[in-house]
Amino acid sequence: MALLDNSGDIILDAVLTEKGRKRMATGNFRIVKFALGDDEIDYKLYDKSNVSGSAYYDLKILQTPVMQATTQNSSINNGLLTYANPNLLYMPQMVINAKTPNSLLPQKKIYYLAVNDGTTATALIAGFGGPKGGGTRKVLQGGQKNGTHLLLETGINNSEIAGTPTNKNNYIVAQGLQESSFDISVDTRFITNVLGPVSADIFNNNGGSGVAQIQLTLKGNIPAMRDSTLRHHSAARVKSINNNVYKRQNDKTPDTDTSAIVGPRASAVALNFDVKVLTTNDYSRYGKTGQTIAGCAGTYRYIDTTVRIVGSTGISEQIPVRITQKE
């Protein structure tokens, strides 16, 4: 991916996919959907103290080099959304939670998904520090309904407003910003099932003095909805969990010990995945074989893939996942 020099006058840089070019050649080209993103922009560059006046506050942003258009819109990590409500003061975010006892941690920025073969997860956990050293939380064991899971939260990640029940109602529920479900998009060449929450699952800090109460029993969901934005991907719709972690004045345990969101919370979702039985040829074709992993005994083969999580309000996150098997 390349960057385009920008003096502030780039309006649109667009390219057509191979299918788009074919349709244009036959006279059947018509744009029905498009996606926008602002991955390049650092909004901290907005300078309200610029001595030249308000016309220059956003000059550095307008002159930021922009990414060259590609035929793969999966390159957009921070897609722009449209909200009908013009009175929104705060926008929701989706954040990975790495604070709870069973929430998945990355190992050197990689989220490991071990195939369910009885040996890979054990080897990785031992190599990453064992159960007491946090190794258990650095490995997602394929197909496991309990234990380590990928946990995400939505809400207003801004400390300017406290995560109280009143603020949740005013800033989230009343504005229609609470997720009713999540669409989990996976590459079905490698992942056959998405494990997500059930109706009885809970996520709160109502255990007394702010102690977390978390109950998660995941069930399988077949990815049957085609994802037109990511090649070879289909999505499964999973239930959301009502995020009832609140800030209370008299709690001894801070709300942020349980939640990765610092303001009012909306929803949460916990995930795991079933991995397809992959051959050595699959790993050679789509990934790598004969690889060593620091601290882990033996050699491994793996495939890097992307899991995309989209909430019912439109906010999304993409997670890099490494499907791993011990050789």
Secondary structure, DSSP 8 states (H G I E B T S, - for coil): --EE--SS---------HHHHHHHHHT---------B-TT--GGG--TT-TT-GGGTTHHHHTS-EE---S-GGG-SSB----S-TT--S--EEEE---STTB---BTTBEEEE-SSSSHHHHHHHHTTTTTTTGGGGEEETT-SSS-BEEEEEE---TTS---HHHHIIIIITTT-S-SEEEEEEETTTEEEEEE--TT-EEE--SSTT--EEE---EEE---EE-TTSTTEEEEEEE-EEEE----TT-SS-GGGT-S-SS-EEEEEEEEEEE----HHHHHHHSEEEE--TT-SS-EEEEEEEEEEEETTS-EEEEEEEEEEE-
